[in-house]
Amino acid sequence: MSPSDIIWRITERLAELQALCDESIQQLHPKKNLDLISSIEECERLCRTQLNIMNRVAKRY
């Protein structure tokens, strides 16, 4: 497997996880599940950060 293949696979998985976070937040009650929503939003931010890292490294390969 080449570096670009690995980068692509990781990027795809992170994008899927980010989409899952977004979908999950939409299905929760905004007041009853505020703490869970906050946690999921933090995970989504981490996914975004990881995607940014992978996009930067993809430019080198």
C-alpha positions in Angstrom: 0.0 0.0 0.0 1.3 3.4 -0.9 1.3 6.4 1.5 -1.4 8.1 -0.5 -3.7 5.0 -0.2 -3.2 5.0 3.6 -3.9 8.7 3.8 -7.0 8.3 1.7 -8.3 5.4 3.9 -7.7 7.3 7.2 -9.3 10.5 5.7 -12.4 8.5 4.6 -12.8 6.9 8.1 -12.5 10.3 9.8 -15.0 11.8 7.5 -17.4 8.9 8.3 -16.9 9.5 12.0 -17.5 13.2 11.6 -20.8 12.5 9.7 -21.8 10.1 12.4 -21.3 12.7 15.1 -23.3 15.2 13.1 -26.2 12.7 12.6 -26.1 11.7 16.2 -26.4 15.2 17.5 -29.4 15.8 15.3 -31.2 12.8 16.9 -30.8 14.0 20.5 -33.0 16.3 22.5 -31.1 19.6 22.8 -31.9 20.1 26.5 -32.2 16.6 27.9 -29.0 15.4 26.3 -26.9 18.6 26.6 -23.9 16.9 28.2 -23.9 14.1 25.5 -24.2 16.7 22.7 -21.3 18.6 24.2 -19.2 15.5 24.3 -20.1 14.5 20.7 -19.3 18.1 19.5 -15.9 17.8 21.1 -15.3 14.5 19.3 -16.4 16.2 16.0 -13.9 19.0 16.6 -11.2 16.4 17.1 -12.2 14.7 13.9 -12.0 18.0 12.1 -8.5 18.6 13.5 -7.4 15.1 12.4 -8.8 15.6 8.9 -6.9 18.9 8.7 -3.7 17.1 9.7 -4.3 14.4 7.1 -5.1 17.0 4.4 -1.8 18.8 5.1 0.2 15.6 4.9 -1.6 14.5 1.8 -0.1 17.6 0.0 3.3 16.0 0.5 2.3 12.7 -1.0 
